[in-house]
Every structure is written in structure tokens, then in C-alpha cells.
Amino acid sequence: MAVSLHTSIQPRFRTVDGLSIRYAESEDPGRGVHALLLSPWPESLYAFEPTWARLAEHAHLVAVDLPGFGHSERRDALMSSRAMGEFVVRVADAFGLEQPHVVGPDIGTSAALFAATLHPARLRSLVVGSGGAAVPLQLDGVLKEWVEAPDIEPYRRLDGRQIVTAAIAKLERYTPTDAAREDYLSSYEGERLAESMRYVRAYPTELPDLASLLPTIRTPVLIVAGRRDHVVPLVNAEFLLERLPVSKLAVLDAGHFTWEDAADEYAALVTRWWDEGYAATVHRAGD
């Protein structure tokens, strides 16, 4: 499905904690509700292109490429879920986002959850999913291969553009705009894709730590997963649902890229969650 929607995504750069971070902001920064969107991998903040206009009707949006992803500068010390969780809060602080909702699909899942454990009550709610969570690890396809490879050296010899091309070929229904596709490819050209693998290669040590903390998270969490996700199987979402005390699971008829292949349903789920769902989930958990 090609999308011809006009998008107001206009990437810019800002220095956060000494790093050049790329972001996009919706036009109405005066809105009372804020949302911080964390771009998935191996894509960029353009992944929110098909949902941007609809999400912006409900909140002031700030989308970011996390360090080492998209076109943001990398710092090796941040290439783990816990460290990135701390950085998510630094980003919220830098943009003056008071208790924002966070939308963190894919790699954003573990970062957002760590942020909620490290800074209780700082975030209003989370929307996560399609990211590694289960312990023992339950990954498949190229992601499993990347996590388990002895080292990243063989991937350095490959052009990251070729790897990203193969990854986004798994999109089932959505066709990225030309601008988005080129942005995905240029985000990881050369060795940038290989270097970004450091984040998921830390899963074997990071996810067990996160799993032990999940029952302590009181921030409401909406987990969105694709029924046919053959990279991050549905068991990861179910693992979170069983352990997060204030959570809800929505399973979409899609593969891995729910935010694009099921953009209409994804946007509807997120905006309903922001408008009333997260508060209702808190209420039910307290009964």
C-alpha cells in the first residue's frame, strides 16, 4: 500500500548530553499532552510517517533517532537497553516533556521499560512491542543470527544499505515513501549497521536484568505485537503481559513492522490508549 499522505515530519538536530541527536517535532508544542516516539531499527524516525498526522491530533510529538540509530550520533557506552533507558529520560528533559507518553516499538521496547524502572512516575505511559523481552531469549531470523554471531567483524565488510534493503523487504503491505526508504538506507550505510548491532547483542545480559524488574513497573504499558512476527515472536509480548502489573496486549494481523504494515490500526490503538486506555488500565489494576 503506497502512502501519499502529506507528512509534517521535518528532521532537525539538537545536542543532547553531548551527542548530535536527530529529531522531528509536531507543529503544536503548546499542547498539554506530550509523546516521545523512539524510532525502530533498522529504520529511523520516518517509520512514524504513516501515523504522524493522526498521532499529532492527540499529543505534541517529539520523535527521535536514539544514539547510534537513524542519523543520530553513537556513543558505545549507550549501546545497551539500560543505558539507553537513562538516555530516553535525558531526551525528555532536554525537550521539556513533562510526564510524556513514550512510544517505543522494536529496540525502544527494552529502553522504554528500563526508563520506567529507573525513573518511576517520570513517564505517563508506554507503548512497546516487537522488541526482544523474553528470557530465555526468543528471537528468530536475522535478529537471532545477529545476537548470537561470535562477533560483528563479518558485518563490517558488508554495506549496511544492503542489509537494510533485505530487512525492509519484509514489509508486507506498506511501501515506504522514497524519502523514508532512502533515509533508512543512508542511516546504516557503511559500518553503521554493524555498529548498531551492539545494542541487540547486549540482550543476553540486559534482558534477564530487565525481566527481574518488570513486576515493579507501575507505569501503564500497552504492548502491541504482530501475530506473524517471525523476527520477534509473539511470546515476547506475552512474556511482558504476564509480568507487567499494569499492562494490556493488542495483537495485530501483521508481521514485525506493525507501525507501518498496520498503520491505521496502530494509530487507533495508540490514540485510544492516550485518550483513555492507559488511565482505565491503571484503574483496573487497582481494583
Secondary structure as GFF3:
##gff-version 3
##sequence-region A 1 287
A	DSSP	beta_strand	12	16	.	.	.	ID=ss1
A	DSSP	beta_strand	19	25	.	.	.	ID=ss2
A	DSSP	beta_strand	34	38	.	.	.	ID=ss3
A	DSSP	three_ten_helix	45	48	.	.	.	ID=ss4
A	DSSP	alpha_helix	52	56	.	.	.	ID=ss5
A	DSSP	beta_strand	60	64	.	.	.	ID=ss6
A	DSSP	three_ten_helix	76	78	.	.	.	ID=ss7
A	DSSP	alpha_helix	81	94	.	.	.	ID=ss8
A	DSSP	beta_strand	101	105	.	.	.	ID=ss9
A	DSSP	alpha_helix	108	118	.	.	.	ID=ss10
A	DSSP	beta_strand	125	129	.	.	.	ID=ss11
A	DSSP	alpha_helix	141	148	.	.	.	ID=ss12
A	DSSP	alpha_helix	153	156	.	.	.	ID=ss13
A	DSSP	alpha_helix	160	168	.	.	.	ID=ss14
A	DSSP	alpha_helix	178	187	.	.	.	ID=ss15
A	DSSP	alpha_helix	192	201	.	.	.	ID=ss16
A	DSSP	alpha_helix	203	213	.	.	.	ID=ss17
A	DSSP	three_ten_helix	214	216	.	.	.	ID=ss18
A	DSSP	beta_strand	221	226	.	.	.	ID=ss19
A	DSSP	alpha_helix	235	243	.	.	.	ID=ss20
A	DSSP	beta_strand	247	252	.	.	.	ID=ss21
A	DSSP	alpha_helix	258	261	.	.	.	ID=ss22
A	DSSP	alpha_helix	263	272	.	.	.	ID=ss23
A	DSSP	pi_helix	273	277	.	.	.	ID=ss24
A	DSSP	alpha_helix	278	286	.	.	.	ID=ss25
###
